[in-house]
Amino acid sequence: MKDDRPERTRSERFLKERKRTRHFFNLTAVIYPLIERHLVPRYEDALARLDLPPALTVLDVATGSGILAAAFARRGHPVTGLDFSRRLLKRARKKFPAIDFGAFDLVELAKMPAKSYGIVSCGYLLHGLSPEFRATILKNIARIARHYVVVFDYCCDGGWFVRLIERMEGPHYPRFIATGREAEFAGAGLRIERSFRTSPFGDAWLCRPE
Ligand SMILES: C[S@@+](CC[C@H](N)C(=O)[O-])C[C@H]1O[C@@H](n2cnc3c(N)ncnc32)[C@H](O)[C@@H]1O
């Protein structure tokens, strides 16, 4: 269905959402070592299973402290990581000085040229976005990727601790885990080629832009 609301109102809604998200991630950067301990082995195992050609360039959007970007880099991919959390980017640059990290707000993805990276990846970004902003981001990711889009996120309920953290981040997680990804990805022009469980509550999706 066509969205007839004025473009300005839409950007205002996105702006409010992004301000809150940036504040949350700057504030919670201190607990990232804990999150990294859980995610790093999962990212590494999943990328080993996917075994994508290392010559493909990677754009890791919402890179946070850079752990997914670094997992791609260790497999030989040239990688760029983008995020808007100053604190997480500082951590990423300190931990992985050889990777190119940039301060970037994802609304700006709309300005990036089509098919400019072999792979576009995002780890645990989507569940935190409103359905409307998520659809916009996914369409841009699909447009920028030449060969693959790799997504990591929740597949199902992660228990009380995850629910608590995600409630602090924002209101979108419960609806995100209650809906399937296939229709949403298809709506953005992405076809799921493979998907598999990476943890009791996380999935990896390998998609092809159509
Ligand atoms: C849950 S963290 C995941 C970080 C990283 N991908 C990982 O797997 O560890 C979500 C990230 O999305 C970033 N993010 C959310 N909205 C964004 C936006 N509009 N522009 C740039 N980064 C954004 C946050 O700053 C945060 O680093």
The ligand as an ORCA input file, in Angstrom:
! r2SCAN-3c Opt
* xyz 0 1
  C      22.438     -4.430     18.920
  S      23.677     -3.414     18.235
  C      24.526     -4.544     17.186
  C      25.946     -4.130     16.891
  C      26.729     -5.111     16.047
  N      26.178     -5.253     14.723
  C      26.861     -6.450     16.718
  O      26.383     -7.433     16.159
  O      27.463     -6.510     17.794
  C      22.785     -2.394     17.086
  C      23.649     -1.298     16.484
  O      22.873     -0.575     15.541
  C      23.308      0.772     15.559
  N      22.265      1.595     14.943
  C      20.937      1.578     15.194
  N      20.309      2.490     14.453
  C      21.260      3.111     13.697
  C      21.229      4.179     12.749
  N      20.084      4.810     12.409
  N      22.391      4.560     12.183
  C      23.563      3.948     12.522
  N      23.663      2.945     13.428
  C      22.518      2.541     14.010
  C      23.530      1.050     17.049
  O      24.344      2.164     17.274
  C      24.182     -0.274     17.487
  O      25.561     -0.212     17.378
*
